[in-house]
């Protein structure tokens, strides 16, 4: 009887250890989202971006990055969340837009294959201001990039996004809007053998 109890205890501890090891491994491993095929993909990508939007808007002209959390689903429908950084970018849009376009900095997030992406920074074009008109502007600009891709390979590729913004500065208030990412310049240069 004591032998059976000892065996069951040993088996339970072994199973628990294996499950915990797999859980920890899955939390730490890199999930390559931004690879060489990312901008080739025509599928709409739905993501969630959680950060202090109130602070971002208030301090949009500073050069400092803000922490953010990007959440998305991988090809196997697993929910992936990674910490990264973002900061505003642009000149006229920076002044005009309530929510200006921004840089996503993936350094240390495990989301980018450095050999293929060549850069840790990705441009994101946003809806700028509230309302359907500004959402249409984003979609029109996205389509202009896509049309230019048809004309020449010497053009930046883009990926359409539907972003759920969660504002940690306003009690996790949510806004859903269109956006798109632009292929990094160094990635285009590598694709054109111009590096």
N, C-alpha and C positions, 0 to 999 in steps of 0.2 A: 504494500500500500504506500509506504514512504517513497518507494522507488517511482511509482506512478505520479505522485504529487511532485516529486523533484523533476521528473521528465516533463510534466505539463508546465511547471514553472519555467524550466529552461527553454521549452518551445515558445512560450508566451513572450519571454524576454527577447528571444532571437527574432520573432516576428515583429515585435514592437521596434527593435533596433533597425531592422531592414526598412520598415515603413518610414521611420524618422529620417534615416539616411537618404532615402529616395526623395522625401519631401524637401529636405535641405538642399539636395543636389538640384532639384527642379527649380528651387527659388534662386539659386546662384548662377545657374548656367546662362550663357548668352542666348538670346533669342534674336537672331539676325532678321530684323525687319527691313532695314535699308541695305539691300544688296544691288547687284547690277541689273536685276530684273524689276526692281521696285517701280521705276518710272515707265517701264514697258507695259505694266499691268493696267488694263482699261477699267477694272472694277472700281466702283465707288468704295472708298474706305471709310468706315465709321469709327471715330475715335472719341475718347473723352479726355479733356484737358482740364486739370484741376490746378488752379493757382490763384493768387491774390490779384484779381483783375482790377479791383478798386485801386490798389497800390500801383499796378502796372500803368493804368491810365493817368493817375496823378503824377507819376514820375517817368512818363514815357520818353522824355528827352534826356534822361540820364543814360550813361553807358554801362550801367550795372545789369548783370543777369539776375533774374528772379528764379527761385526754385519752382518746379512744376512737376506734376505727375501725369504721365501719358498712359492711358489704358486703351487696349484694343483686343481683338480676338485673332488668334493665329489661324493657320489653315486647318487645324484640327479642332477649331472652336474652343480652344483653351483661352481663358481670360488672362491677359498679360498686363501687368502694371510695372512701369519703370520710372524712376526719378531722372529728370533732366533739367535743363535750364533754358530760359528764354529771355530775350530782350527785344525792344522795339527796333525798327529799322525804317529807312526811307528818309525823304526830305520833305516834299510837299505833302505826302500822305501822313507823315508824322505830325505835321502841323494841323492838317484838316480832319483827320480821322479821329473819331472817339476811341475806336479800337484799331490802332495802326497795325500794319503788317509787322511780322516779327521773325527773328531768327530762333530756330530750335537748335540747341547745342546738345548733341547726343554723347559727348565725351563722358566715358565712365558708365554709361547706361547699359552697355552690352547690346545695343540695338543696331549697330552699324558694323559692317565688315570693312575695316579701314583700307584693306587692299583694293576693294571694289568701289567704295563710296569716295575715297580719297580725301574727304573733308568731314569734319564733325558738325559743321553748321549747315542747316537747311533753311531756305527761305519759305515762309508761309504767307500767303496772301489772304487777307481776311475780308469780312463784309464792311469794314470801315465804320459804318453807322447803322443804326436800326432801320428797319423798314424793307419792304419788298424791292424797292428801287435799287438799294445797295446790294441786295442779294443777287438781283439780276446783273448788276455790274460785275460781280465776281464771276458768275457763270459766263457772261460775254467775254471777259478777259481770258478765262480758261479756254473757251472755244477758239479765240484768236491764236493762242499758243498751239492748240491742236491743229488748226488750219496751216499754220506755219510749218509744223512737223510734216505735213503732207507735201509741202513745197520743197523742203530741204531737210536733210539729216543734220545740217549745221544749225540746229535750233535747240533751245532748251526744251526738254520733256517735262511734263507736269503730271501730277496725280490728284484727282478730285477727292475732296474730303467732305464729310458731314461731321462737324465737330459739336459735341456737347460740351460747352464751357461751364465749369463749376467755379463760382467765385467764392473763394474762402474768405475774402474780405467783406462779404455781404451774406453771411449765414448760409453759405453753399447755394446761393441763388443760381439757377440753371438757365442757359440760353443755348438754343440749337441753331446753327447757321452753316452755310456753305463756306468752303475755303479750298485752297489748293496749295500743294507743295511744288516748288520749282527745283529741278535738277541742279545740283551744285556745279559751279563753273568748272572746277577741276575734273568733275566727272564727265562733263561734256568734252573737255579737252582730251581726256583719256580715250573717250569713245572715238574721237576724231584723230587719234594718234598725234596729238599736238602738245603732249607734255614733254 
